[in-house]
């Protein structure tokens, strides 16, 4: 019963953030129409890739003569952060089999990861909480992308309706929810500094990884300093 509750509770816990996921999913659907991506190709991307930021990059690079290597490389670069996300989830999966890890991790996104990490600090939960959140996000993401695709012929510029801000808004909300006090400020500033600098100096999406690593390592170092 507890495991079933975790699945349900994970789904419900991610519903409030689902509105933003739905909104920027609709932006992706609109972009797909503009780039010539078909509906069934979009559905396959949702099911087998299920990574919003990577899908945006892939659609942005979508042309009649696909640069497969370029698209794969860009998607891998932007998704390297999942190595860090996976490592942070190790305590949650400590009693899970490899099959369970493989099954549940496919539906890990930034949003249900953040909600799960926050919940795990206050309550004992199983990986099904994470998976339930993933199912919620997959559902609203699919609805959003499909709805945006169907409306794509009528909305030529998502920015005119403020839809382009949904992506920024959702990650701002996640950051605020995960803020734990003054000790977070310096690592966040370091992460932001490295991200902006690397975006300016290097092509592609390496700035995402650079910022994540710089912020994580600085937080680790500062926490060790406090303990000694």
QUIMO-V315415 format. One record per residue. N is the residue number from 1. OMEGA is omega in whole degrees, -180 to 180 (999 if undefined). D_FIRST is the distance of its C-alpha to the first C-alpha in Angstrom with 2 decimals. Layout:
n omega d_first
N OMEGA D_FIRST
N OMEGA D_FIRST
This chain:
n omega d_first
1 -179 0.00
2 -179 3.83
3 178 5.44
4 177 5.14
5 179 6.12
6 178 8.66
7 179 9.99
8 -178 10.59
9 177 11.90
10 178 14.05
11 -177 15.47
12 -177 16.32
13 -179 17.76
14 -179 20.16
15 180 21.37
16 -179 24.16
17 -179 25.66
18 -180 25.32
19 178 28.56
20 178 30.57
21 177 29.06
22 -176 30.01
23 -179 33.46
24 170 34.45
25 179 32.97
26 176 35.49
27 178 38.21
28 179 37.43
29 178 37.68
30 179 41.05
31 179 42.27
32 178 41.37
33 -178 43.73
34 -177 46.44
35 178 46.09
36 175 46.05
37 -178 42.48
38 -178 41.39
39 -179 38.20
40 175 36.90
41 177 37.73
42 179 35.77
43 177 32.71
44 178 32.98
45 -180 33.25
46 -175 30.09
47 -171 28.06
48 178 29.66
49 177 30.78
50 177 28.54
51 -171 30.45
52 -177 32.13
53 179 34.95
54 179 35.78
55 175 35.87
56 180 38.26
57 -179 40.48
58 -179 40.44
59 179 41.38
60 -179 44.02
61 -174 45.59
62 176 45.40
63 179 48.89
64 175 50.64
65 -171 51.36
66 172 48.05
67 -173 48.29
68 -179 45.43
69 180 45.99
70 -180 46.25
71 -180 43.08
72 -179 41.07
73 179 42.57
74 180 41.85
75 178 38.20
76 -179 37.80
77 -176 39.53
78 -180 37.44
79 177 34.17
80 179 35.21
81 -179 33.29
82 171 30.09
83 178 31.29
84 179 31.03
85 179 27.71
86 179 26.30
87 -179 27.79
88 -179 26.26
89 -177 22.73
90 179 23.38
91 -179 21.56
92 -175 18.30
93 -171 18.78
94 179 20.26
95 -177 17.79
96 177 17.50
97 178 19.74
98 179 22.60
99 179 21.16
100 179 18.01
101 -179 20.45
102 -177 22.72
103 -175 20.16
104 -175 18.59
105 -180 21.97
106 -177 23.66
107 176 22.04
108 174 22.88
109 -179 25.39
110 -173 27.08
111 -178 25.15
112 172 21.49
113 -179 22.72
114 179 24.31
115 -180 21.39
116 179 19.09
117 179 21.82
118 -179 22.31
119 -177 18.67
120 178 18.53
121 -174 21.61
122 -173 19.98
123 175 16.36
124 -180 14.43
125 178 12.58
126 177 11.92
127 179 14.16
128 175 11.72
129 177 12.83
130 -178 16.30
131 177 15.73
132 175 14.36
133 178 17.51
134 178 19.58
135 177 18.62
136 -178 19.62
137 177 22.83
138 -179 23.68
139 -177 23.42
140 177 25.66
141 179 27.90
142 177 28.58
143 -178 29.32
144 -178 31.60
145 179 33.50
146 178 34.03
147 178 35.17
148 179 37.49
149 -179 38.90
150 179 39.74
151 -173 41.36
152 -180 43.10
153 -176 46.36
154 -179 46.65
155 -177 45.56
156 -178 47.84
157 -178 47.15
158 -178 43.62
159 180 45.21
160 -178 47.12
161 179 43.90
162 -177 42.40
163 -179 39.70
164 -178 40.76
165 -176 39.60
166 -179 35.90
167 179 35.42
168 -176 37.09
169 -176 35.29
170 -180 31.76
171 173 32.59
172 179 34.44
173 178 31.40
174 -180 29.28
175 179 32.04
176 -179 32.30
177 -177 28.58
178 -178 28.78
179 -176 32.07
180 178 32.01
181 -174 35.61
182 -178 39.11
183 -180 38.22
184 -171 36.77
185 -177 40.00
186 177 42.16
187 179 39.74
188 179 39.10
189 178 42.86
190 178 43.47
191 180 40.92
192 -180 42.57
193 180 46.03
194 -179 45.31
195 -178 43.67
196 -180 46.62
197 -178 49.18
198 177 47.73
199 -180 47.41
200 -173 51.09
201 -172 52.24
202 178 50.24
203 175 49.43
204 -173 46.00
205 -178 42.63
206 -179 43.16
207 179 43.18
208 -180 39.39
209 -179 38.98
210 180 41.89
211 -180 40.51
212 180 37.02
213 -179 38.54
214 179 41.11
215 -179 38.65
216 -178 36.17
217 178 39.00
218 177 40.70
219 178 37.57
220 -179 37.13
221 -178 40.81
222 178 40.86
223 177 37.85
224 178 39.64
225 -180 42.79
226 -178 41.06
227 -178 39.71
228 999 43.18
